[in-house]
Amino acid sequence: MAFQYPFPGATTLGIRCKDGVVLASEKRLAYGYFVVSKNVRKVFQVTPKVGAACAGLVSDMQNLIRDLKFLVNLYVLEERRQPSVNSIAKVMSNLLFGNRYFPYLTEAVVGGFDEKGPHVIVLDAMGSMIEDDYAVVGSGAEIAVGVLEGEYNTKMGSKEIYELALRALRTSMARDSGSGNGIDILLINENGIVKDETVPVS
């Protein structure tokens, strides 16, 4: 029987509506049945109006976000303006694809606001980019996406997608052993970060 490395579990999602974007993830780091940490942050602010949320190896996501922030900050210094959400996702895509032979073991959701409105873009470990109204990655994705499929509609407001994100993650955490121990959630509107908080889960 071949040895299988216990890939860390997670549930990470992004949802957009007409006036907001939510990025959220639970806080557990588990390898197989072993919980390494109950306090891992997988949701990151990249610019005042754009964030990213990841699932996978924590070391890889931290290094990916560090390199992404460096390149985005360099762009801001040189161009003297904030990049679009798509541009930030493209930079991440290039980082992922550039390491395709020794890939980052992580998936990511980039979301936020720019002059064209709200965006949610999901990226896999090879750097492919898909924009959608919502996206879920990680070991609990199948459970969480079932909640989103059943409840999401394009007429929702930012408060409604915030609550929907919490419901989807709570449902996933109840069934996926790799997900749990609270929720980090980022709510963004056209003016920037509205909420950046940790929600405890009993």
Secondary structure, DSSP 8 states (H G I E B T S, - for coil): -----------EEEEEETTEEEEEEE--EEETTEEEES----EEEEETTEEEEEEE-HHHHHHHHHHHHHHHHHHHHHHSS---HHHHHHHHHHHHHHTTTS---EEEEEEEEETTEEEEEEE-TT--EEE-SEEEESTTHHHHHHHHHHH--TT--HHHHHHHHHHHHHHHHHH-TT--S-EEEEEEETTEEEEEEEE---
